[in-house]
Every structure is written in structure tokens, then in C-alpha cells.
């Protein structure tokens, strides 16, 4: 049987049936239980008439069922699609319609939105509530646990490496787009993970088994705490790799991020790898460690080997605040829903750059607008691209597919829109996403680069940078900042913050003004809400 994710995970269940697979306090399920429940769900999907090539939406908070449903869908060659649990009924309707979804799995708290949206979705065959036994199930919905209980495990079916996993991304502008990942590309993109363990990338189920045996024999089992939502690529892509290596994915039952709950979970469930999204997670995590240490009750971090972040730039001050408490690998991964392995920068107590410079991945490059490689040290700006195992495109959108997935020099590349310069040593300085670029007096200025410089000041807790209309500059660089909560930070003046940023930025990139907010708004996945920031800036400047 050719290798796809379902067959790889079935092989893992054969090798380590009694090992932990999914953990969400107070429920832990072994690999044997994980496989059994996924097989029962596969049977239920088949009875509902949902099969190979059909898409289903996961409108869910984190928890064990998120992974079970993904596994069950893969088993029956059904395509799981992530849905942002912050979406209201209209946004939910749009995504499920775009995905041609045949079913939607939803958390009980989101039932009202599903009920409002479902009447306008003629392709939708089933709405399945995923909750506790005490949660009332609407009469128009099916109960997830009852489906599991009512079906015998479905036997394995012939599958293809071309079976899909769809990752919906909102990007920085526009409607969500479904990125189509073949299982072969997902597994191929795991090559660095396997190489780090000195193991081959498996090509068939029989190669999965010795890999997992070797991982367990050497006590290198990954226990991933998905602190960020599984509906976001950062946590979900790592989770796919964790399962393919026979590890365990840990989630927290809390519906919103709580740094103290995270550290209690680390202690209780012995997490080795944490997946987060930038400062929105990293700063509160460090503050919780500081407070615990001040109380004389430090958290036990002995199990933690690595903290991984992707999706936004993770500032060096936020990393250093974590390293005070333990020497661990802090991996700032550069990638996107459209391609992984673009680059990374790693910090620990022994080293780590305080700049926004990334080491390019083995399949990554930077091209100018004519498709030519950017010369290192030239100062020229270019678009970051990644080749190798990448998606096949956007679901039902050939125009956007052609714009992002390009053939350059006879090779297919994913070019999602991030800009960078290439330094003389071959590292890159990430500038930001072109769609959010600010045009000030004819100069291109990338918000993330400015945000990184402003957040380097210890008094700044968070920052988003936008361009606002200006008669002189065209657009004026404007920073919406959230200062740290202590009185000393609150007393720091705007001029001091800008002067500190001047050390790191050319003068034309500096904010023309700083606007203070009680809290900078970000999505549940930690990504910036530039639409809110721009409106907040405009409203504040008009007062």
C-alpha cells in the first residue's frame, strides 16, 4: 500500500499501541485507542455517503477529537479542512461553500453559528457536534461520540499519496483560500524532522515501523504541546509530523490562551516541544515564569527541549525572557500555509542573532521580480520562494494558484509574497508580506521589519505598524503600540521608543507617530489584525 498519512499512522499504531497519542486533560488516548476511534469515524463517514475526495470542515477548538477526526478522514480518503473558530455565521458559510464541504464538525459553543449557516449550504450532508455527554445536541445535528459508539472500525482501504489535506489561510487580505497539500508533499516536507533524528524519510508503511521503533528505543519521542490552535498551520503541520513519528499531541482544554495553564500542562504531561505563534504567546509565557519564580514556586521545565514559532516574527527580547528560565532551543520558523522549510533562526543561551536574519532552508531562494536570484550583499529586495515538496495550489482558484505557485528556471516554486534582502553571508533579513507593504514617499516599507525594531524596546509589549494617508508622504508609517503594564514602561515617552528603533532602522522606515492602545488586537492564532490597527490609528489621529 503506498504511503500516505493514514497508512503511516496505522503503522505507528501497530508499533506502539500502548503509547500516548493524544492528550487533553483529563483524557489520554493511546495509539491503539486513537486508531480504533478514527476507524469507527471512517465507517460513520462512509455510511453518511462521504468518501474519497469529499471535503469536511473542522470548526473546532483544540482537543483530542481534532486529531481523531483528521485521522478518520484520512483513513477514508476524505479531505479535512480547517475552519477558524472565530468565524461568525457569514464567514463560516463562505468557507464551507468554497470548500464544497459535505460535513462540518463543530464545538457546542459554535452551534448557533452552524445553525444559521447550514440552510444555505445544499452540499452539506451532516453537521456533527463534538462535545461532552452533558452538552445538549441540536435536533438538526449528529452526536460525535454516538457516531463513534455506533460503528465498527472500518477496514483499511487502498489510498494514494495524492490524497489531500486542505489548509485554509486567510493571508493578510481577501477571503480564505484552501491550500491543497498532497499527502506525499506533507510527508516530504518532514525530511528535516527525520534527518534531525538521523532517520530516513519513510516511503512506505514498512519503513515507518523501524523509524518509530528507533525513536522509542532512543527515548526521543516528541510530545508536542499545541499551545496555538490546531486550526492554524503552525500547530497542525507540526502535529502531522509528530504523529508520523509516533509521538503524542497534547492540547489544553482552555478556550483561550492562559500562560499559567500552559506551564501546568507542561509539568503534568511532560511536553518536549511547544508550538506557539510569536510574541502573543511568548511574552505572556515569560511573564508567567517570572511571576512563578518570584513566588518561589517555579514551574518544572525539565521536559522542554524546544519552543517553535511560525506565522509572525518572534522578537528577540521575548525569546531572551524565556531563556532566563531554561536553556532550550527557540526556533523561529519561516514558512507559510503555501510552503514550509523556507528558513529559520535558532536562539539559545549559547548564541542566536538579535536581528531579523534567517538561514534559508535547503529548498528556498530569493528572486527579484524578473525571476533572477538576488545577489547576496547587494541590498536588493526580492521575493522569498520555496521549492521541493509543496502544495499543488489553491482549491478551485487557478488564477491565484498561477500567481503563487510559479515555475522559475524550470522548477516549481511557492512564492506567497514575503520580501527579503540577502546578506553577504547568505542569510536573509525578512521584510514582510508585500500585500501589507507601506509606500511612503516612494519607498517600500514592510510592517514586520518596523514592528521588530519597535518591540526591541523593553517597555513595548506589542506593536502593529500600518500606513495612514498623509499629504506629504503618501502614507505615513504609524505604530500602534501596547506598552508593558508596569508604571516604568507606561512612563516611557514616544520619542525614546522611536530613538531606540533608530538604532536598527533607516530613518525613512521609522514611525512618524506612535499611538498607544490598551491591547493590540491579534487573531486567536497570534497573527496581526492590520485592519483593526489601521482603523484604530485613523480614529485616534482624527480626534
N, C-alpha and C positions, 0 to 999 in steps of 0.2 A: 504494500500500500504506500503510495507517495506521501511524503511528509507534508502535513500542514499542521496548524496549531492544535487542532483537536487530536490528531494521532500522536503528536508529541506529548500532549498532556496525558493521554491514555497510557502511553508508555511509562510516564512518571508515576502514575497510579499503580502500575504493576510493580515497579521497583521499590517504592517507599509507601505502601498503602497505609501504614500507621503513622506516618509523619504528618505534621501540621501542614495544611494547605491554605485555609482561610481562617482568620481570627478577627472577631469583633466582639469585645466583651459584652456579655458573658459567654458567648458561643464560640467554640473552636471546632472546626471540622477537619478530619484527617483527609489525606488524599483519596483514600478508599471511599469515604462519605461524599467528598467533593465530586468524584467521578460518578457515583451512583445517582446523586441528585441531578447532576447535569444530564445523565442518560434518561432519567424519568422526564425531565423537562423536554428533551428532544422528542420523546414519544408523544408528549402532550401537544407540542407544536405540530407534529405530523397529523394528529387527529383533528386539529383545527384547520388543516389544509394549508399549512405554512411550511414550505420546504425549500429546496435548493434554489439559491438566487433571490429569495424573498428577503425583504428588509424589515427589521423590527427596531423600535425606538426604546432606549433605556432612559426614562425620565425619573431618575432615582438619586437619592442621597447615597453617600458611601455606606457600605455594609457588605457582608458576605454574599447576599444574593446578586450583587452587581457582577461579581466574578462567576458565580454559578450560572447566571443567565448567559453571559458571554460564552462560557464553555458549552452549555446546552445548545446554543445557537450554532456554534462552530461544528458540533457533532452532527447536526442535521443539515449542514451546509447553508444555514440561514445566516444572514448578514446583520450583526448588531451595529446599531448607530447610537452614538452618544447624544443626549439632549440636555442642554443646560437647565438645571432645576430652578433657576431664577426666571426662566421664561414665563411670561403670562400667556393667557389662552391664545391670543392672536399670534404670538411668536411661536408657540407650540404648534399651532395649526399649520403655520407656514412651513416649519421644518418637517413635520410628518408628511405633509403634502409633497414637499420637494423630494423626500426620501421614498415616496410611494410605500409608506410603512403599512404592513399587514397587521401589525400588533404593536401595542405600546405597553411597557411595564412601568408602573408608576408607584411612588410612595404615597401613603394615605393622605398626608398633608397637602398633596397636589391634586387630589381627586376633583375638586371643584373646577380647576382649570381644564382637566381632561374632559369632564362632562360638557363644558362649554365648547370645547374644540371638536369633539368627536362627531357631531352631527354633520359637519362639513367635510368629512373625510370618507368618501364612499369606498375606498380600498381597505379601510380599517376593519379587520375581522374580529379583533379581540382587544379589550382593554383589561389588563391583568394587574390587580393590586398586590403589592409586595409589602406586607406589614406583619404585625403581631396578631396572635389569635384574638386579642381583645379589640382589635380595630374592626368596626363595622364595615362590611363590604357593600358598596352600592349595588343595586339590583341590575345595573347595566354592565357590571364588571365581573370578572372571574377572580377567584382567590388563588394566589400563587402557591401557598402551602397545600391547598386542597388538590391542585393540579399535580404537585409532586407526589402526594399520597395516593392519588387515584390511578397512577400509571406505573406499569412495569418498565424497567430500563430498556430503552431502545438498543438493539444491537448496532455495532459499528457499520457504517456504510462506506462505499467507495467515495473517496474525496479527491480534491485536486489542489495542487499548490497554488492554483489561480483563484481559489475561493477567496472571498473578500472580507475585510474588516473596514468599515467606513468611519472615519473620524471627522465629525463636523467641526469646522472652525469658523468663527465669526470674523477673524482678522481684525484690522483696525477700522475698516469701513465696510459698508454694504451688508447684504444678507448672508447668513451662514452658508458655507459651501461644504459639500461632502467630499472629503479626500479619500479616494479608493486605494486601499492598501491590499495587494495580494498577499496571501499568507507567505509565499516564497520571499517576498521583499521584507516582510516583518522579520522573518527568521534570519534572512541575510544581513539585515541591519544589526543583528545581535552579535556579529562577528567580534567586535571589541570586547564584549562581555565574556565570550568564551575564551578569547585569547588571554585575557587577564587571568583566567583560571588555567591556562596552558592546556586547553581542550579544543578539539576541532568543532567547527560549526556542523551540527548534525544534518544529514541529508536524507535519512530515512529513520523510521521508528527504532530499528535495531541499534542505530548509532546513539540514540537518545539515552538508552539504558546504561551503557558503560559510563557515559558522561555523568549521569546523576549518581551512579554508584561511586565514582571517583570523588565527586563533590562531597558526598556524605562521609566517605572514608577519611577525607582530609579535613573534615569539620569546617567546610567553607560554605555552608548553607546560607543563602540570603533570606533574611526575614525583613521584608520591606514594609515599613510603615508609610502608607499612602496618606500623608498629612493633607496634601492638596486633593481636590476632588478627582475621583476616577473618571468623571465626565470631561476632564481636561487631559490633554495629551501627555503632560509631564508625568503624571502618576500612572496613567493607563499604559503607556508604551513601556515604562519600566516594569509594570505588573506583568505584561505579556512575556517579557524576558525572565522575570522571576519564576513564573510558572514553568517556562520551558527548561529551566534549570532545576526544577523540582523543589523550589523554595516555597515560602509562605508569604501571603499578602495580608497585612494587618491593617484594619481600618478602625476608626473611632466612632462610637455611637452618637457623639455630639453633632448637632445640626449646624453649628457654626464653630469657627476656629477658636480653640481655647488652648493657649500655650501650656498652662499647667496640666491640663488633661493630656496633652501630648507627652509631656515628660513622665507623667504617671503611667501612661501606656507603654512608653519605652522601658520603664522599670519592670512592669508586670509581664509584658510579652516579649522582652529581650530582643527588641528591634536592632538590626545591624545596619540597615540602610534607611534613611529618611528621604522622602521626596517632597519638596516644597516648591513654592514659586516666589523667589526673591525676597525683598525686604518686608513685604506684607506678612510673611511668615517668620523670616529670620530675626527681625528686630524684636517682636514680642517673645520669641523663644529665648533670646538672650536676656531680656528683661526678667522673664520668669526664673531663669537660672540665677541671675543676680539677686533677686528677692529671696529665693530659697537659700542661697548661700548666706545672705545677711541674717536670716532667721536661725542659722546654724543647722539647717535641715536640707543639705544639698541633695539633688537628685542623683541616682546611680546611673551614670552614663557609660559604664564599663562595656556594655554590649555594642555601643555605636561605633561603627567603623567609618561611615561615610554619610554626608548630607549632600543631596543632589538637588539642584535647582535648574529650571529651564523656563523659557517663555518671556522673561523680562531680565534686565541686567540686575545682578545681585551685588550691592555695593560693598566695597572692601571694608568700611567701618563696621557694617553689620556682620561680616564674616569674622573680623577680629574680635568682636564682642562675644562670639560663640567660642572662639579658640581660647579665650581666657579660661574657660571651664574644662576643656579637654582637647588634646591634640588629636584631630581626626581629619580626614580628607574632606574638604569642602569643594565640591565640583560644580562649577558654573558652566552648564552645557548650552552650547549654541546650536539651535535647531528650530524646527517648526513642525506643524502638522504635515507639511508637504515634504519633509525630509529630515532625517536625523543624522547625527555624526558630523555636523558641519564644523564644529570646533569646540574647544573647551579651555577653561583656565582652572587650575587647581591650586588651592591655598591650604597651607597647614602652618604649624609653628616654625617649621624649618625654612619656609620660603613662601613665595606667592607674590605676584605682582599687584601693586596698588593702582594699576591703570586698567583701562578697558580693553586690554590686549588679549586676544585669544590665539591659541595654537590651532591652526587649521587641521581638520580631520584628513585622513588619507584619501578620501574621495571628494574633497572640497577644493574650490578655487574661487578667485575673484576676477570677474571680467568687466571690461569697460562696456559702454553702450554699443560698441561695434563688435562685441564678442571676442575681443582680444584680451589675453591675460594682463592684469595690471602689474607693472614693473615694481618690484619691491623697492621701497625707499623713495619712490617718485612723488609721493604725496597725492597722486591721482586717486580720485574716488571711483569705486566700482561696485558692482552687484555681487553679493555672495551667492555661490551656487554649490550644490552638492549632487554628485552622481552616484553610481553604484546601485544598490537595491533601493529604489524609490517608488512612490505610488504611480499608478497608471494615469491618474488625472482626477478631475472633479466630476462627480456624479451628474450626468445629464447636462454638462456645460462644456461643450467642445471649445467655445471661444476662450473662456478663462483657462481651460486646460492648455491651449496652444500658447497663451500668454505666459504661463508659469512654467510649464514643462517644455523646455526648448532643446533643440538639437544644436550644439555648438561644437565645431571641429569634428563632426561625425559622431558625437557622443551625446546621449540624452542626459539633461541636467534639470534639476528642480531649482528655479530661481524665484523665490517667493517675495522678493522685494527689499531685502536687507542690504544696506550700503555699508561700505567699509573702506579703509585705506590699508595698504600692505606696507609694513615696516621693513627696514633693511634686513632684519633677521628672519623675515618670512612670517612673523606673527601679524595679526590684523588688529586694528582698532575699529571696533564696531561703532557705527554712527547711528543706526536706527532704521526704521521702516520708511521707505520712500513715500508711502501714502500719507504719513504724518509729518512730512518734511515742511519746514517753515522757510519761506522765501523772504528774506529781509535784505533790502537794498541790493537784490540780485544774487545774494549769497544763499546757498543751501545750508540750512542748519537743522540738525537732527535732534529731536527732543531727548532721546535717551542719553546722548552724549552730554547734554547740558544737565540733565537730571542727575547723572552720575557725579558730575562735578559739584553740584549744589548739595547733594546728600553726603558728600565727604565731610562737610562741617558737622561736628558732633552735636550741635544744637538742633539740627534738622532731622526730624523723624521720617518724613516722606516728602515727595515732590513730584509734580507733573508739570511739564513745560508745553506751552501752546503758543501759537502765533495769533495775535489780535490785530485787526485792521489799524493802520497808522498812516497818516498823510505823508510823513517823511520817509518811513522805512518800507512802506507797503504792508509788511507785517512786523510787529514788534514782538521780540522774544519775551514772554511773560511766564514767570514761575509761580505756580500755586503751591505753597509750602505748608506743611504741618510741622510745627515746632515740637520738640520733645516737651513732656509735661512738667518738668521741674522748673522752678522760678528762674534759675540762672539761664536756662535755654530760652525761656519766654522773653527774657530781658535783652537778648542779643538783637542788635539792630540789623536792618536790611542791608545797610552799607557794609557791615562786617561780613555777612554771608556772601555778598557779591564779590567783595575783595578777596575772600578765600577762594572762590571759584576762579578768580582771575589768574591764580597760580597755575591752573590746569587747563584754561581755555583761552583761545584767541579772543581779543576784545570784542570782535563783531558777534561772537556767539553768546556773550554774557547777557543775562536777563536785563531788560530795560526797567523792569519793575518786579517786585515780589509781592504777592498777595497771600495773606495768611488765611488759612482755613482751619476750623476746629479738627477736621479729619479729611484727608484726601480719599476720594472715593475710588475704589477698585472693585473688580468683579470678584466672585467667590473664588476664582482661580488665581487671584492676585494680579490679573492683567489690568493695565491702566484704563480708566474711563475718560478718554480725552474729550468726548462730547460734553460730559459734565464739567470738566476742568475749563473748557473754553467758555461755556455759558457762565460759570461761576466768575471767571475773570472779567467777562464783559459786564456782568451785572455789578461787580464790585467797582470797576472803573467808571461806570456811569453814575454812581452815587455821588 
